[in-house]
């Protein structure tokens, strides 16, 4: 940790709309911004004695993060039938796009780089079906690649820093409730 570390300052702003335009559709759309001065982050440094890489937690730079997030869920049975109180079949999607970069960095290797631990794209979607006490859900999660340090190092010899590659996870779960008993199962696949 940098002995000269100071508190970061900043502000955030967001605006959005949320609602149920129909009894079967739920929507949420938001736009946001987050602005920091003296953002605290991690940069790779070389120890002058051992020549080994290490992460230094310090005030990296000013940063700007802007993004859009959308959530939508539609119950298809409620849309097509008046018997929706017995069962439901819904599809849903949650999508986020984020652009987070460093501005006015003290260190040239950081200026204009992506803010670490921020995925530019996140997508979650799936479907859920329920009938009386039974419920089954199938979901997929996609997370786009992201960096672990402010210099956006792709990899290091020590493996301390580098890129976290994009990944996808799918999972299935089912549950049945009867009186005070409940049975649940689940399975995930990466």
N, CA and C atoms as an extended XYZ file, in Angstrom:
570
Properties=species:S:1:pos:R:3:atomname:S:1:resname:S:1:resid:I:1 pbc="F F F"
N         0.851       -1.178        0.000 N   UNK     1
C         0.000        0.000        0.000 CA  UNK     1
C         0.893        1.236        0.000 C   UNK     1
N         0.564        2.175       -0.873 N   UNK     2
C         1.303        3.424       -0.987 CA  UNK     2
C         1.174        4.216        0.317 C   UNK     2
N         2.284        4.616        0.944 N   UNK     3
C         2.192        5.384        2.189 CA  UNK     3
C         1.590        6.778        1.976 C   UNK     3
N         1.571        7.273        0.745 N   UNK     4
C         0.987        8.586        0.435 CA  UNK     4
C        -0.444        8.485       -0.101 C   UNK     4
N        -1.088        7.357        0.111 N   UNK     5
C        -2.449        7.131       -0.360 CA  UNK     5
C        -3.400        8.156        0.241 C   UNK     5
N        -4.262        8.765       -0.593 N   UNK     6
C        -5.266        9.716       -0.106 CA  UNK     6
C        -6.650        9.220       -0.497 C   UNK     6
N        -7.679        9.765        0.150 N   UNK     7
C        -9.049        9.380       -0.161 CA  UNK     7
C        -9.405        9.788       -1.583 C   UNK     7
N       -10.134        8.923       -2.260 N   UNK     8
C       -10.635        9.275       -3.579 CA  UNK     8
C       -11.918       10.087       -3.419 C   UNK     8
N       -12.171       10.950       -4.386 N   UNK     9
C       -13.381       11.774       -4.368 CA  UNK     9
C       -14.109       11.572       -5.682 C   UNK     9
N       -15.400       11.750       -5.664 N   UNK    10
C       -16.124       11.587       -6.913 CA  UNK    10
C       -17.612       11.759       -6.735 C   UNK    10
N       -18.316       11.490       -7.810 N   UNK    11
C       -19.771       11.560       -7.764 CA  UNK    11
C       -20.337       10.605       -8.813 C   UNK    11
N       -21.582       10.275       -8.625 N   UNK    12
C       -22.264        9.415       -9.587 CA  UNK    12
C       -23.602       10.041       -9.944 C   UNK    12
N       -24.095        9.682      -11.103 N   UNK    13
C       -25.404       10.156      -11.558 CA  UNK    13
C       -26.045        9.043      -12.361 C   UNK    13
N       -27.339        8.899      -12.223 N   UNK    14
C       -28.040        7.922      -13.038 CA  UNK    14
C       -29.468        8.376      -13.265 C   UNK    14
N       -30.018        7.919      -14.350 N   UNK    15
C       -31.402        8.215      -14.684 CA  UNK    15
C       -31.967        6.981      -15.369 C   UNK    15
N       -33.225        6.718      -15.155 N   UNK    16
C       -33.802        5.533      -15.757 CA  UNK    16
C       -35.306        5.548      -15.737 C   UNK    16
N       -35.850        4.559      -16.363 N   UNK    17
C       -37.292        4.356      -16.335 CA  UNK    17
C       -37.550        2.912      -15.935 C   UNK    17
N       -38.623        2.706      -15.201 N   UNK    18
C       -38.971        1.385      -14.709 CA  UNK    18
C       -40.487        1.276      -14.713 C   UNK    18
N       -40.977        0.128      -15.064 N   UNK    19
C       -42.418       -0.016      -15.010 CA  UNK    19
C       -42.916       -1.301      -15.616 C   UNK    19
N       -44.227       -1.440      -15.551 N   UNK    20
C       -44.944       -2.577      -16.103 CA  UNK    20
C       -45.963       -2.028      -17.105 C   UNK    20
N       -45.564       -1.885      -18.371 N   UNK    21
C       -46.503       -1.350      -19.352 CA  UNK    21
C       -47.737       -2.235      -19.534 C   UNK    21
N       -47.595       -3.536      -19.260 N   UNK    22
C       -48.724       -4.462      -19.272 CA  UNK    22
C       -48.585       -5.367      -18.055 C   UNK    22
N       -49.610       -6.185      -17.799 N   UNK    23
C       -49.554       -7.072      -16.635 CA  UNK    23
C       -48.520       -8.194      -16.796 C   UNK    23
N       -48.037       -8.399      -18.004 N   UNK    24
C       -47.104       -9.497      -18.263 CA  UNK    24
C       -45.683       -9.045      -18.609 C   UNK    24
N       -45.430       -7.743      -18.652 N   UNK    25
C       -44.120       -7.233      -19.047 CA  UNK    25
C       -43.555       -6.302      -17.986 C   UNK    25
N       -42.298       -6.555      -17.601 N   UNK    26
C       -41.592       -5.738      -16.612 CA  UNK    26
C       -40.327       -5.199      -17.280 C   UNK    26
N       -40.128       -3.880      -17.259 N   UNK    27
C       -38.977       -3.248      -17.908 CA  UNK    27
C       -38.244       -2.327      -16.941 C   UNK    27
N       -36.927       -2.257      -17.117 N   UNK    28
C       -36.097       -1.339      -16.334 CA  UNK    28
C       -34.916       -0.948      -17.221 C   UNK    28
N       -34.784        0.340      -17.512 N   UNK    29
C       -33.694        0.834      -18.343 CA  UNK    29
C       -33.024        1.985      -17.622 C   UNK    29
N       -31.706        1.925      -17.507 N   UNK    30
C       -30.978        2.974      -16.802 CA  UNK    30
C       -29.695        3.353      -17.515 C   UNK    30
N       -29.324        4.612      -17.360 N   UNK    31
C       -28.065        5.146      -17.869 CA  UNK    31
C       -27.337        5.724      -16.664 C   UNK    31
N       -26.031        5.481      -16.555 N   UNK    32
C       -25.331        5.926      -15.351 CA  UNK    32
C       -23.927        6.429      -15.673 C   UNK    32
N       -23.402        7.189      -14.739 N   UNK    33
C       -22.036        7.685      -14.837 CA  UNK    33
C       -21.420        7.730      -13.449 C   UNK    33
N       -20.136        7.453      -13.381 N   UNK    34
C       -19.401        7.470      -12.123 CA  UNK    34
C       -18.057        8.128      -12.411 C   UNK    34
N       -17.745        9.173      -11.674 N   UNK    35
C       -16.533        9.945      -11.928 CA  UNK    35
C       -15.727       10.051      -10.646 C   UNK    35
N       -14.454        9.657      -10.724 N   UNK    36
C       -13.564        9.672       -9.561 CA  UNK    36
C       -12.373       10.575       -9.819 C   UNK    36
N       -11.921       11.236       -8.764 N   UNK    37
C       -10.619       11.890       -8.759 CA  UNK    37
C        -9.750       11.077       -7.825 C   UNK    37
N        -8.519       10.850       -8.222 N   UNK    38
C        -7.561       10.079       -7.418 CA  UNK    38
C        -8.093        8.690       -7.078 C   UNK    38
N        -8.652        8.023       -8.069 N   UNK    39
C        -9.206        6.687       -7.865 CA  UNK    39
C        -8.124        5.754       -7.324 C   UNK    39
N        -8.488        4.967       -6.346 N   UNK    40
C        -7.585        3.990       -5.762 CA  UNK    40
C        -7.643        2.724       -6.608 C   UNK    40
N        -6.480        2.256       -7.004 N   UNK    41
C        -6.395        1.053       -7.821 CA  UNK    41
C        -5.079        0.351       -7.599 C   UNK    41
N        -4.773       -0.589       -8.457 N   UNK    42
C        -3.546       -1.367       -8.325 CA  UNK    42
C        -2.720       -1.249       -9.600 C   UNK    42
N        -1.426       -1.020       -9.425 N   UNK    43
C        -0.493       -0.995      -10.547 CA  UNK    43
C         0.662       -1.943      -10.224 C   UNK    43
N         1.232       -2.498      -11.271 N   UNK    44
C         2.378       -3.384      -11.090 CA  UNK    44
C         3.641       -2.557      -10.940 C   UNK    44
N         4.444       -2.895       -9.971 N   UNK    45
C         5.729       -2.235       -9.728 CA  UNK    45
C         6.793       -3.324       -9.600 C   UNK    45
N         8.036       -2.933       -9.800 N   UNK    46
C         9.155       -3.861       -9.643 CA  UNK    46
C         9.925       -3.489       -8.390 C   UNK    46
N        10.149       -4.462       -7.532 N   UNK    47
C        10.943       -4.250       -6.320 CA  UNK    47
C        12.383       -3.977       -6.737 C   UNK    47
N        12.948       -2.864       -6.276 N   UNK    48
C        14.302       -2.472       -6.698 CA  UNK    48
C        15.379       -3.420       -6.176 C   UNK    48
N        15.095       -4.149       -5.112 N   UNK    49
C        16.094       -5.067       -4.548 CA  UNK    49
C        15.987       -6.450       -5.182 C   UNK    49
N        14.788       -7.022       -5.185 N   UNK    50
C        14.620       -8.404       -5.663 CA  UNK    50
C        14.257       -8.496       -7.142 C   UNK    50
N        13.888       -7.362       -7.757 N   UNK    51
C        13.462       -7.316       -9.156 CA  UNK    51
C        12.186       -8.125       -9.402 C   UNK    51
N        11.417       -8.372       -8.343 N   UNK    52
C        10.158       -9.107       -8.477 CA  UNK    52
C         9.012       -8.126       -8.633 C   UNK    52
N         8.000       -8.538       -9.402 N   UNK    53
C         6.806       -7.722       -9.574 CA  UNK    53
C         5.922       -7.812       -8.343 C   UNK    53
N         5.273       -6.700       -8.014 N   UNK    54
C         4.281       -6.705       -6.946 CA  UNK    54
C         3.203       -5.696       -7.296 C   UNK    54
N         2.058       -5.834       -6.660 N   UNK    55
C         0.941       -4.905       -6.866 CA  UNK    55
C         1.028       -3.799       -5.828 C   UNK    55
N         0.969       -2.571       -6.300 N   UNK    56
C         0.959       -1.423       -5.402 CA  UNK    56
C        -0.430       -0.820       -5.412 C   UNK    56
N        -1.045       -0.719       -4.248 N   UNK    57
C        -2.356       -0.088       -4.108 CA  UNK    57
C        -2.099        1.396       -3.873 C   UNK    57
N        -2.562        2.226       -4.823 N   UNK    58
C        -2.243        3.648       -4.787 CA  UNK    58
C        -3.339        4.460       -5.474 C   UNK    58
N        -3.206        5.763       -5.444 N   UNK    59
C        -4.097        6.631       -6.208 CA  UNK    59
C        -3.607        6.585       -7.654 C   UNK    59
N        -4.328        5.886       -8.489 N   UNK    60
C        -3.884        5.606       -9.847 CA  UNK    60
C        -4.093        6.807      -10.769 C   UNK    60
N        -5.315        7.329      -10.804 N   UNK    61
C        -5.656        8.406      -11.738 CA  UNK    61
C        -7.102        8.809      -11.521 C   UNK    61
N        -7.534        9.799      -12.273 N   UNK    62
C        -8.959       10.103      -12.340 CA  UNK    62
C        -9.583        9.061      -13.271 C   UNK    62
N       -10.853        8.774      -13.057 N   UNK    63
C       -11.500        7.793      -13.931 CA  UNK    63
C       -12.916        8.243      -14.270 C   UNK    63
N       -13.365        7.713      -15.406 N   UNK    64
C       -14.724        7.985      -15.870 CA  UNK    64
C       -15.357        6.660      -16.249 C   UNK    64
N       -16.537        6.404      -15.708 N   UNK    65
C       -17.290        5.192      -16.021 CA  UNK    65
C       -18.682        5.599      -16.452 C   UNK    65
N       -19.098        5.153      -17.624 N   UNK    66
C       -20.462        5.406      -18.098 CA  UNK    66
C       -21.028        4.080      -18.576 C   UNK    66
N       -22.340        3.957      -18.516 N   UNK    67
C       -22.928        2.705      -18.948 CA  UNK    67
C       -24.425        2.747      -19.094 C   UNK    67
N       -24.932        1.652      -19.629 N   UNK    68
C       -26.363        1.452      -19.844 CA  UNK    68
C       -26.699        0.071      -19.301 C   UNK    68
N       -27.819       -0.039      -18.624 N   UNK    69
C       -28.284       -1.335      -18.145 CA  UNK    69
C       -29.751       -1.506      -18.489 C   UNK    69
N       -30.096       -2.686      -18.973 N   UNK    70
C       -31.469       -2.996      -19.364 CA  UNK    70
C       -31.885       -4.307      -18.724 C   UNK    70
N       -33.071       -4.320      -18.140 N   UNK    71
C       -33.676       -5.553      -17.646 CA  UNK    71
C       -35.076       -5.634      -18.231 C   UNK    71
N       -35.426       -6.794      -18.768 N   UNK    72
C       -36.775       -7.012      -19.288 CA  UNK    72
C       -37.190       -8.435      -18.951 C   UNK    72
N       -38.440       -8.584      -18.545 N   UNK    73
C       -38.997       -9.902      -18.242 CA  UNK    73
C       -40.423       -9.951      -18.759 C   UNK    73
N       -40.731      -11.018      -19.502 N   UNK    74
C       -42.069      -11.180      -20.059 CA  UNK    74
C       -42.617      -12.544      -19.656 C   UNK    74
N       -43.813      -12.558      -19.102 N   UNK    75
C       -44.506      -13.798      -18.757 CA  UNK    75
C       -45.401      -14.151      -19.944 C   UNK    75
N       -44.992      -15.128      -20.734 N   UNK    76
C       -45.700      -15.454      -21.971 CA  UNK    76
C       -47.073      -16.072      -21.716 C   UNK    76
N       -47.214      -16.820      -20.651 N   UNK    77
C       -48.517      -17.402      -20.343 CA  UNK    77
C       -49.496      -16.301      -19.960 C   UNK    77
N       -49.061      -15.352      -19.156 N   UNK    78
C       -49.933      -14.224      -18.786 CA  UNK    78
C       -50.289      -13.388      -20.004 C   UNK    78
N       -49.401      -13.310      -20.976 N   UNK    79
C       -49.670      -12.535      -22.186 CA  UNK    79
C       -50.699      -13.211      -23.083 C   UNK    79
N       -50.716      -14.549      -23.073 N   UNK    80
C       -51.567      -15.292      -24.001 CA  UNK    80
C       -52.810      -15.914      -23.376 C   UNK    80
N       -52.880      -15.952      -22.037 N   UNK    81
C       -53.969      -16.686      -21.403 CA  UNK    81
C       -54.495      -15.967      -20.166 C   UNK    81
N       -55.738      -16.216      -19.878 N   UNK    82
C       -56.326      -15.672      -18.645 CA  UNK    82
C       -56.123      -16.621      -17.471 C   UNK    82
N       -55.485      -17.782      -17.680 N   UNK    83
C       -55.254      -18.771      -16.618 CA  UNK    83
C       -53.856      -18.624      -16.021 C   UNK    83
N       -53.314      -17.436      -16.072 N   UNK    84
C       -51.935      -17.207      -15.625 CA  UNK    84
C       -51.753      -17.413      -14.130 C   UNK    84
N       -52.836      -17.432      -13.363 N   UNK    85
C       -52.684      -17.610      -11.921 CA  UNK    85
C       -52.244      -19.034      -11.559 C   UNK    85
N       -52.423      -20.011      -12.457 N   UNK    86
C       -52.014      -21.390      -12.187 CA  UNK    86
C       -50.556      -21.647      -12.555 C   UNK    86
N       -50.074      -20.999      -13.598 N   UNK    87
C       -48.708      -21.241      -14.035 CA  UNK    87
C       -48.145      -19.987      -14.703 C   UNK    87
N       -46.833      -20.029      -14.916 N   UNK    88
C       -46.188      -18.937      -15.641 CA  UNK    88
C       -45.000      -19.489      -16.414 C   UNK    88
N       -44.702      -18.841      -17.524 N   UNK    89
C       -43.501      -19.135      -18.298 CA  UNK    89
C       -42.921      -17.796      -18.706 C   UNK    89
N       -41.828      -17.439      -18.075 N   UNK    90
C       -41.259      -16.129      -18.354 CA  UNK    90
C       -39.866      -16.258      -18.949 C   UNK    90
N       -39.541      -15.290      -19.794 N   UNK    91
C       -38.198      -15.163      -20.315 CA  UNK    91
C       -37.670      -13.818      -19.825 C   UNK    91
N       -36.370      -13.762      -19.582 N   UNK    92
C       -35.811      -12.527      -19.044 CA  UNK    92
C       -34.415      -12.289      -19.586 C   UNK    92
N       -34.022      -11.033      -19.601 N   UNK    93
C       -32.691      -10.647      -20.037 CA  UNK    93
C       -32.239       -9.454      -19.204 C   UNK    93
N       -30.970       -9.485      -18.814 N   UNK    94
C       -30.339       -8.362      -18.132 CA  UNK    94
C       -29.035       -8.105      -18.872 C   UNK    94
N       -28.920       -6.920      -19.468 N   UNK    95
C       -27.754       -6.576      -20.270 CA  UNK    95
C       -27.148       -5.289      -19.730 C   UNK    95
N       -25.830       -5.286      -19.578 N   UNK    96
C       -25.131       -4.075      -19.142 CA  UNK    96
C       -23.922       -3.833      -20.032 C   UNK    96
N       -23.775       -2.595      -20.476 N   UNK    97
C       -22.598       -2.154      -21.214 CA  UNK    97
C       -21.931       -1.069      -20.378 C   UNK    97
N       -20.641       -1.214      -20.130 N   UNK    98
C       -19.915       -0.267      -19.289 CA  UNK    98
C       -18.614        0.143      -19.967 C   UNK    98
N       -18.349        1.437      -20.005 N   UNK    99
C       -17.098        1.969      -20.528 CA  UNK    99
C       -16.411        2.690      -19.377 C   UNK    99
N       -15.343        2.091      -18.849 N   UNK   100
C       -14.634        2.643      -17.693 CA  UNK   100
C       -13.167        2.827      -18.051 C   UNK   100
N       -12.695        4.071      -18.067 N   UNK   101
C       -11.301        4.335      -18.435 CA  UNK   101
C       -10.653        5.303      -17.451 C   UNK   101
N        -9.333        5.237      -17.430 N   UNK   102
C        -8.547        6.157      -16.611 CA  UNK   102
C        -8.224        7.415      -17.410 C   UNK   102
N        -8.322        8.546      -16.748 N   UNK   103
C        -7.992        9.846      -17.330 CA  UNK   103
C        -6.877       10.479      -16.509 C   UNK   103
N        -6.112       11.359      -17.091 N   UNK   104
C        -5.102       12.149      -16.371 CA  UNK   104
C        -4.320       11.324      -15.343 C   UNK   104
N        -3.684       10.293      -15.815 N   UNK   105
C        -2.899        9.425      -14.932 CA  UNK   105
C        -1.501        9.993      -14.727 C   UNK   105
N        -0.961        9.773      -13.527 N   UNK   106
C         0.418       10.172      -13.235 CA  UNK   106
C         1.393        9.286      -13.997 C   UNK   106
N         1.011        8.041      -14.175 N   UNK   107
C         1.871        7.071      -14.839 CA  UNK   107
C         1.388        6.878      -16.282 C   UNK   107
N         2.247        7.097      -17.288 N   UNK   108
C         1.834        6.982      -18.689 CA  UNK   108
C         1.254        5.610      -19.049 C   UNK   108
N         1.672        4.558      -18.373 N   UNK   109
C         1.182        3.212      -18.679 CA  UNK   109
C        -0.289        3.031      -18.296 C   UNK   109
N        -0.864        3.991      -17.572 N   UNK   110
C        -2.244        3.880      -17.100 CA  UNK   110
C        -3.198        4.763      -17.903 C   UNK   110
N        -2.748        5.904      -18.385 N   UNK   111
C        -3.620        6.863      -19.083 CA  UNK   111
C        -4.336        6.202      -20.261 C   UNK   111
N        -5.644        6.344      -20.288 N   UNK   112
C        -6.450        5.789      -21.369 CA  UNK   112
C        -6.750        4.312      -21.244 C   UNK   112
N        -6.270        3.666      -20.206 N   UNK   113
C        -6.506        2.226      -20.015 CA  UNK   113
C        -7.869        1.988      -19.370 C   UNK   113
N        -8.339        0.742      -19.484 N   UNK   114
C        -9.602        0.367      -18.847 CA  UNK   114
C        -9.413        0.245      -17.338 C   UNK   114
N       -10.437        0.629      -16.594 N   UNK   115
C       -10.424        0.468      -15.139 CA  UNK   115
C       -10.492       -1.025      -14.835 C   UNK   115
N        -9.646       -1.470      -13.923 N   UNK   116
C        -9.585       -2.893      -13.600 CA  UNK   116
C       -10.864       -3.372      -12.907 C   UNK   116
N       -11.105       -4.672      -13.073 N   UNK   117
C       -12.250       -5.367      -12.463 CA  UNK   117
C       -13.594       -4.850      -12.974 C   UNK   117
N       -13.631       -4.268      -14.169 N   UNK   118
C       -14.886       -3.797      -14.764 CA  UNK   118
C       -15.060       -4.494      -16.109 C   UNK   118
N       -16.085       -5.312      -16.215 N   UNK   119
C       -16.371       -6.000      -17.466 CA  UNK   119
C       -17.128       -5.054      -18.396 C   UNK   119
N       -16.673       -4.895      -19.647 N   UNK   120
C       -17.383       -4.005      -20.565 CA  UNK   120
C       -18.790       -4.506      -20.920 C   UNK   120
N       -18.995       -5.811      -20.924 N   UNK   121
C       -20.297       -6.378      -21.279 CA  UNK   121
C       -20.656       -7.484      -20.298 C   UNK   121
N       -21.856       -7.411      -19.787 N   UNK   122
C       -22.403       -8.465      -18.942 CA  UNK   122
C       -23.798       -8.797      -19.470 C   UNK   122
N       -24.047      -10.066      -19.695 N   UNK   123
C       -25.346      -10.496      -20.204 CA  UNK   123
C       -25.822      -11.686      -19.393 C   UNK   123
N       -27.028      -11.556      -18.868 N   UNK   124
C       -27.670      -12.659      -18.149 CA  UNK   124
C       -29.056      -12.828      -18.752 C   UNK   124
N       -29.396      -14.054      -19.092 N   UNK   125
C       -30.728      -14.284      -19.637 CA  UNK   125
C       -31.168      -15.694      -19.288 C   UNK   125
N       -32.450      -15.932      -19.476 N   UNK   126
C       -32.943      -17.260      -19.176 CA  UNK   126
C       -34.445      -17.338      -19.256 C   UNK   126
N       -34.939      -18.437      -18.738 N   UNK   127
C       -36.377      -18.678      -18.717 CA  UNK   127
C       -36.744      -19.419      -17.441 C   UNK   127
N       -37.969      -19.199      -17.020 N   UNK   128
C       -38.466      -19.849      -15.801 CA  UNK   128
C       -39.898      -20.318      -16.039 C   UNK   128
N       -40.180      -21.528      -15.582 N   UNK   129
C       -41.525      -22.074      -15.695 CA  UNK   129
C       -41.981      -22.518      -14.317 C   UNK   129
N       -43.209      -22.190      -13.990 N   UNK   130
C       -43.760      -22.645      -12.714 CA  UNK   130
C       -45.193      -23.132      -12.913 C   UNK   130
N       -45.536      -24.133      -12.147 N   UNK   131
C       -46.889      -24.666      -12.145 CA  UNK   131
C       -47.190      -25.143      -10.735 C   UNK   131
N       -48.134      -24.470      -10.113 N   UNK   132
C       -48.483      -24.739       -8.720 CA  UNK   132
C       -47.239      -24.737       -7.841 C   UNK   132
N       -46.808      -25.851       -7.281 N   UNK   133
C       -45.663      -25.881       -6.378 CA  UNK   133
C       -44.332      -26.174       -7.048 C   UNK   133
N       -44.336      -26.332       -8.374 N   UNK   134
C       -43.103      -26.675       -9.094 CA  UNK   134
C       -42.552      -25.442       -9.807 C   UNK   134
N       -41.225      -25.314       -9.802 N   UNK   135
C       -40.573      -24.212      -10.522 CA  UNK   135
C       -39.246      -24.707      -11.097 C   UNK   135
N       -39.007      -24.390      -12.374 N   UNK   136
C       -37.750      -24.751      -13.032 CA  UNK   136
C       -37.203      -23.504      -13.723 C   UNK   136
N       -35.877      -23.332      -13.641 N   UNK   137
C       -35.227      -22.160      -14.221 CA  UNK   137
C       -33.965      -22.581      -14.959 C   UNK   137
N       -33.785      -22.030      -16.152 N   UNK   138
C       -32.564      -22.212      -16.940 CA  UNK   138
C       -32.000      -20.820      -17.198 C   UNK   138
N       -30.726      -20.608      -16.811 N   UNK   139
C       -30.113      -19.292      -16.943 CA  UNK   139
C       -28.750      -19.398      -17.608 C   UNK   139
N       -28.371      -18.327      -18.274 N   UNK   140
C       -27.039      -18.223      -18.847 CA  UNK   140
C       -26.429      -16.890      -18.435 C   UNK   140
N       -25.147      -16.891      -18.128 N   UNK   141
C       -24.428      -15.682      -17.701 CA  UNK   141
C       -23.172      -15.547      -18.550 C   UNK   141
N       -23.033      -14.414      -19.242 N   UNK   142
C       -21.822      -14.143      -20.019 CA  UNK   142
C       -21.158      -12.908      -19.436 C   UNK   142
N       -19.880      -13.041      -19.119 N   UNK   143
C       -19.090      -11.920      -18.604 CA  UNK   143
C       -17.917      -11.730      -19.558 C   UNK   143
N       -17.785      -10.517      -20.122 N   UNK   144
C       -16.709      -10.227      -21.064 CA  UNK   144
C       -15.396      -10.055      -20.310 C   UNK   144
N       -14.299      -10.208      -20.975 N   UNK   145
C       -12.979      -10.140      -20.354 CA  UNK   145
C       -12.775       -8.814      -19.615 C   UNK   145
N       -11.904       -8.880      -18.617 N   UNK   146
C       -11.580       -7.695      -17.816 CA  UNK   146
C       -10.153       -7.828      -17.299 C   UNK   146
N        -9.597       -6.707      -16.875 N   UNK   147
C        -8.217       -6.685      -16.416 CA  UNK   147
C        -8.163       -6.665      -14.891 C   UNK   147
N        -7.019       -7.107      -14.340 N   UNK   148
C        -6.861       -7.132      -12.888 CA  UNK   148
C        -6.002       -5.999      -12.362 C   UNK   148
N        -5.413       -5.202      -13.276 N   UNK   149
C        -4.619       -4.065      -12.805 CA  UNK   149
C        -4.801       -2.885      -13.753 C   UNK   149
N        -4.408       -1.700      -13.298 N   UNK   150
C        -4.661       -0.464      -14.027 CA  UNK   150
C        -3.837       -0.328      -15.303 C   UNK   150
N        -2.742       -1.079      -15.450 N   UNK   151
C        -1.946       -0.997      -16.675 CA  UNK   151
C        -2.489       -1.904      -17.771 C   UNK   151
N        -3.508       -2.689      -17.445 N   UNK   152
C        -4.128       -3.635      -18.379 CA  UNK   152
C        -3.133       -4.665      -18.895 C   UNK   152
N        -2.273       -5.141      -18.001 N   UNK   153
C        -1.319       -6.183      -18.375 CA  UNK   153
C        -2.085       -7.425      -18.818 C   UNK   153
N        -1.674       -7.992      -19.947 N   UNK   154
C        -2.314       -9.215      -20.442 CA  UNK   154
C        -1.929      -10.408      -19.568 C   UNK   154
N        -0.655      -10.457      -19.168 N   UNK   155
C        -0.169      -11.508      -18.280 CA  UNK   155
C         1.170      -11.076      -17.707 C   UNK   155
N         1.538      -11.702      -16.612 N   UNK   156
C         2.847      -11.444      -16.014 CA  UNK   156
C         3.516      -12.778      -15.730 C   UNK   156
N         4.818      -12.743      -15.572 N   UNK   157
C         5.566      -13.980      -15.313 CA  UNK   157
C         5.147      -14.631      -14.005 C   UNK   157
N         4.732      -13.830      -13.028 N   UNK   158
C         4.352      -14.375      -11.726 CA  UNK   158
C         2.890      -14.798      -11.673 C   UNK   158
N         2.100      -14.368      -12.656 N   UNK   159
C         0.674      -14.683      -12.633 CA  UNK   159
C        -0.112      -13.815      -11.668 C   UNK   159
N         0.528      -12.804      -11.092 N   UNK   160
C        -0.149      -11.916      -10.141 CA  UNK   160
C        -1.206      -11.081      -10.835 C   UNK   160
N        -0.886      -10.601      -12.007 N   UNK   161
C        -1.822       -9.753      -12.738 CA  UNK   161
C        -2.008      -10.315      -14.132 C   UNK   161
N        -3.055       -9.885      -14.765 N   UNK   162
C        -3.309      -10.319      -16.129 CA  UNK   162
C        -4.771      -10.153      -16.463 C   UNK   162
N        -5.113      -10.685      -17.580 N   UNK   163
C        -6.485      -10.563      -18.056 CA  UNK   163
C        -7.318      -11.722      -17.509 C   UNK   163
N        -8.537      -11.418      -17.143 N   UNK   164
C        -9.511      -12.457      -16.807 CA  UNK   164
C       -10.306      -12.668      -18.087 C   UNK   164
N       -10.182      -13.829      -18.723 N   UNK   165
C       -10.843      -14.014      -20.015 CA  UNK   165
C       -12.366      -14.031      -19.884 C   UNK   165
N       -13.029      -13.806      -21.017 N   UNK   166
C       -14.483      -13.904      -21.056 CA  UNK   166
C       -14.900      -15.310      -20.652 C   UNK   166
N       -16.068      -15.418      -20.051 N   UNK   167
C       -16.554      -16.745      -19.688 CA  UNK   167
C       -18.075      -16.779      -19.711 C   UNK   167
N       -18.606      -17.983      -19.809 N   UNK   168
C       -20.042      -18.219      -19.848 CA  UNK   168
C       -20.377      -19.314      -18.846 C   UNK   168
N       -21.417      -19.099      -18.082 N   UNK   169
C       -21.882      -20.095      -17.117 CA  UNK   169
C       -23.368      -20.322      -17.373 C   UNK   169
N       -23.765      -21.569      -17.451 N   UNK   170
C       -25.178      -21.925      -17.583 CA  UNK   170
C       -25.572      -22.726      -16.358 C   UNK   170
N       -26.763      -22.479      -15.868 N   UNK   171
C       -27.216      -23.301      -14.746 CA  UNK   171
C       -28.704      -23.581      -14.846 C   UNK   171
N       -29.055      -24.721      -14.301 N   UNK   172
C       -30.436      -25.180      -14.264 CA  UNK   172
C       -30.788      -25.460      -12.813 C   UNK   172
N       -31.972      -25.068      -12.420 N   UNK   173
C       -32.441      -25.394      -11.076 CA  UNK   173
C       -33.930      -25.719      -11.136 C   UNK   173
N       -34.353      -26.551      -10.214 N   UNK   174
C       -35.758      -26.919      -10.106 CA  UNK   174
C       -36.092      -27.078       -8.639 C   UNK   174
N       -37.335      -26.769       -8.312 N   UNK   175
C       -37.781      -26.886       -6.927 CA  UNK   175
C       -39.250      -27.301       -6.903 C   UNK   175
N       -39.587      -28.071       -5.898 N   UNK   176
C       -40.978      -28.444       -5.684 CA  UNK   176
C       -41.307      -28.227       -4.216 C   UNK   176
N       -42.356      -27.506       -3.958 N   UNK   177
C       -42.816      -27.242       -2.596 CA  UNK   177
C       -44.171      -27.896       -2.381 C   UNK   177
N       -44.278      -28.633       -1.288 N   UNK   178
C       -45.538      -29.269       -0.910 CA  UNK   178
C       -45.708      -29.111        0.589 C   UNK   178
N       -46.706      -28.388        0.960 N   UNK   179
C       -46.967      -28.041        2.358 CA  UNK   179
C       -45.709      -27.427        2.964 C   UNK   179
N       -45.080      -28.095        3.949 N   UNK   180
C       -43.868      -27.546        4.568 CA  UNK   180
C       -42.593      -28.218        4.071 C   UNK   180
N       -42.716      -29.042        3.059 N   UNK   181
C       -41.567      -29.738        2.497 CA  UNK   181
C       -41.128      -29.066        1.201 C   UNK   181
N       -39.832      -29.104        0.965 N   UNK   182
C       -39.290      -28.503       -0.246 CA  UNK   182
C       -38.150      -29.379       -0.756 C   UNK   182
N       -38.133      -29.624       -2.059 N   UNK   183
C       -37.072      -30.379       -2.710 CA  UNK   183
C       -36.478      -29.488       -3.793 C   UNK   183
N       -35.154      -29.326       -3.781 N   UNK   184
C       -34.490      -28.462       -4.758 CA  UNK   184
C       -33.296      -29.182       -5.350 C   UNK   184
N       -33.090      -28.981       -6.643 N   UNK   185
C       -31.908      -29.515       -7.330 CA  UNK   185
C       -31.350      -28.420       -8.225 C   UNK   185
N       -30.079      -28.551       -8.561 N   UNK   186
C       -29.458      -27.561       -9.446 CA  UNK   186
C       -28.231      -28.143      -10.105 C   UNK   186
N       -27.876      -27.556      -11.234 N   UNK   187
C       -26.684      -27.986      -11.966 CA  UNK   187
C       -26.133      -26.783      -12.712 C   UNK   187
N       -24.824      -26.584      -12.629 N   UNK   188
C       -24.167      -25.491      -13.336 CA  UNK   188
C       -23.139      -26.053      -14.292 C   UNK   188
N       -22.912      -25.334      -15.390 N   UNK   189
C       -21.906      -25.731      -16.379 CA  UNK   189
C       -21.124      -24.498      -16.805 C   UNK   189
N       -19.802      -24.588      -16.732 N   UNK   190
C       -18.945      -23.463      -17.122 CA  UNK   190
C       -18.349      -23.762      -18.473 C   UNK   190
